[in-house]
Amino acid sequence: MTKIGIIGGSGFDEPDFLTSAKSVKIGTPFGHLSSDPVIGQLGSTEVVLLNRHGKGHRIAPAQVNYRANLWAMKELGVSHIIATTACGSLREEIEPGHLVLPDQFIDWTKNRKSTFHEGDQVAHVSMADPFCDGLRQVLIKCAAAQGIKFHSSGVVVTVEGPRFSTRAESKMFRILGADIINMSTVPEAPLAREAGICYAVVAMSTDYDCWRHSDEPVTWEMIASTMKNNVDNVKKLFTAATTSIDFDTCSCRVALEGALV
């Protein structure tokens, strides 16, 4: 049965786009979640909403308990996750206000645990194509139908944060081939793959990072202002996409088979 998980940050404090919404308590072997999951309905689809940074954006990206969050999604029966994230643009054509549906990531984090398997069991899970293509195609189709300005692919580099990049770092990430930059896709994507959950990202471009010398350095106020305008588009996209996800068989669901040592 298809059950959709939505992981959001700022702008997703209140489940105002869900009906019959109620919060639930759930424990995990990995500690506390960022927030209590909210279960509700989008049309006829059951949705589990989780705020990645806690209400009021009180948890920094490096302190998010990603393993607890993803474990809870699995325990609640979530089969597909659509995650939203703010991002800086590293390309002229990705303007603030545009959405990006990345198909690759570069992991530039330093201190995060990206596996559920520790001790005497190792999981060498494949991440060649880190985002579920079936889910991405649904998002692409729905974004086009909604008339939203979006980019159907891209490379996201995830940094540790919470600080923003230096100009030298921003230019380096461009040279490495990254198109956008954020602080949350890793380890969410690898953990979702280990959990056998289809996972895709809707990235909201909020600024040009700091590689363009003609622009002011990025600030949180700048990000929050652009995100406020983007959130409504993202919620419309979620509403359209959740009613269009009709596949259960996917290689994401069996990624752990053959990966455990």
N, C-alpha and C positions, 0 to 999 in steps of 0.2 A: 504494500500500500504506500502511496506517495504522501510523505509528510515533509513540508518545506521548513527549513530553518533560515532565519534572517539574522545575521549578525551585523549590528550597526554601531556607530559611535555617536558623536554629537548630532542632534537633530532627531534621534530615535529614542529619546528619553520616555516619551509617551506613545503608547500603542494606538494612536488615534485613527489609524487606517485599518484596524482590526475590529471585528465585532465579537461579542461574547468573550471578551478578553479577561483572563484571570491569571494571576501570578502563582507559581508553584515553588515549593522548596525541594531541593534535591542535593544529596551529598555525593561526593566523588572520592576515589582513592587518592586524588591529587590535591585535595583541599577545597577551599571556597571558590565559588564562581565569582565573576565580576559583578553580577547582579542576579536577582531571581528571574528565571525565564518566564515569559508571558506567553500563554497558549491562547490562541483565538482563531477566528475564521477570516479568510479572504475569499468571499464567495462560498463555494462548496469545499474549498481546500483548507485543511488544518495547518496552521502556521505556528512555529515556535520562534518568538522574538527574544534576542539576547543583546543587551547593551554591553559592548566590549569594554568600555572604560568606566562603567558604573554611572549611575545617575549624577549629572552635573560634571561629567568628565573628570572624575577625581583620581583615576588610576592611569599612571603614565604608561606609554606603550611597552617599555621593557619590564614593567611590573605586572602586566596583565597575566592572569593565570590561564594561559591558552590551553593547557592540557585539561584542566578542570572544565573549561567552557566546552571544548569539543567532546570530552567524555560524556558530559551531561546531554549534549545534543544526540549522541549515539544512544544513550540510555532512554531518552524520550522518544526514540523511534524515528528520528529525522533521517530521511533518505537523500535529500538534496539541500545544500546550503548556498544561499546567495549572500555574499558579504559586501558591505559597502565600506568605502574608505576614502578619506580625503587624500589628495596627492598633489605634489608639485609637478608642473610640466617642465620637461627637459627638451621640448621640441616646439618650434615656433608655431606649427600648425595645430598643436593641442592648446587651444586657448582656455583661459579661465572661464569656467561655466560649462565646458564640454565634459562629456562622460567618456571613459575609456574602459573597454572590456579586454583586459590583458590576456595574452596567451602564454607568456613566459615570465619567469622572475629571476632576479639575481639576489642571492642572500648575502647581505653585507652586515648582518647582525653578529654579535660577539658573545652574548651571555645567555642565550635562550635555549631551552630544552625543546627539541623538535621531534621527539619520539616518545611513545608510551612504553616502549620496551627497554628495560634497563636490567642490569644484573647479569643473569646467566642466559638471557635470550636477546638476540640482536635481530632487528628488522631492516633488511636492505631493500626498502621499497623503491620501486621505479618512479622517478620524477621527471622523465624526459619531456613529457607533456603534462605540466603540473596542474592544469585546470581542466575540468570536465568539458570536452568539446560539445557534447550534446546539450549541456546546460548553456554554454556560451552561445550556441546557435539559436536557442530559444530567446535569449536576451537580445541578440542582434536583430532577430526578426521583430520582436516587440518594440525595441527602440526605434527601428525604422518606421514601424506602423504608427508610433506615437509622435513622429516628427521631431524627435529629440536629437540634438547635435551630439554625435558620438563617433568614436573610433573603434573599429571592430577587432583590433588587435593592438598589441604593444608589449613592451618589456618593462616590468616594474622592478625597481631596485628597492629592497627594504633595508633601511638603516636602523641602528639601535635607538636613536633619539634619547631623551626628548628634545635635545638641541637640534636646530636646523643646520644645514650644510654650510661649510665655507665656500667661497667662490671657486677655489681650487678643486674641492671635492665635487662640486656641481659640474664643473667642466670635465672632470675625470669620468664621472658617471655617463656623461654624453659620449665620451670617447669609447667607453666600454659597451655602448649600444643600448643603454637604458633610455626609455622614452618618458617615464614618469617615476616619481620617487615617493615612498611612503614609509610608515613605521609599523605596519601591522600584518601584512600578508604572510610573512614568515614569522612564526611557525604554523599559522593557521592552516595553510594549504597542505603542508606535509602531514600534519596531524589528521586532517580530514581524509587524506588518502589512506593513512594507516587504519582509520576507523571505517573505511569502506563507504564513505559518503561522497557523493558527487558535489564538487565545490567550484564556484566561479565568483569572480569579483566584479563589482561595478565601482570603478574609481571615479571620484569627482575631482576634476582639475580645479584647483582654487587659486593658483598663482604660478609664476614662472620660476620658482625656486630663486636662485640668486646668480645664475650664469649670465643673465642679460644685464650688462652694466648700466643700461638706460633705465632700469627699474629700481625702485626702492627695495632694500632687503625685505624678505618675507617676514611678516609678523602674525601672531595668533589672531589679532583683530581682523587682518586682511582675510585670513582663512575663514573665520567665522562668518564674515559678511557674505562671501561668495557661497559658502555652504548653505546658508539660510535660503538663498535663491535656488540652489540645486536640489534641496531635499524634496520639494514637491515633485519635481521631475522623477526623482529616484523612486518615490512612493508610487507614482503612476506606473512606472516600469515594473516594480514589484507586483503590483496588482494584476497587470497584464500577463506577466511571466508565470506567476504561480498557477494561473488557470490554464496555462498552455503546456505545462510540464506533464507529459503523459508517458514517459518511458521509465521502466524499472530495471531493465537489463543494460548493464554498462560495465566496462572493464574497471571503472573506479571501484565498483562494489566488491570486486574479488582481487584487488591489488595486493592484499597480504598473502594470498596463496602463492607458495613458492618463495616468499621473501624472508620467512623466518629461519634463522639458523639455530 
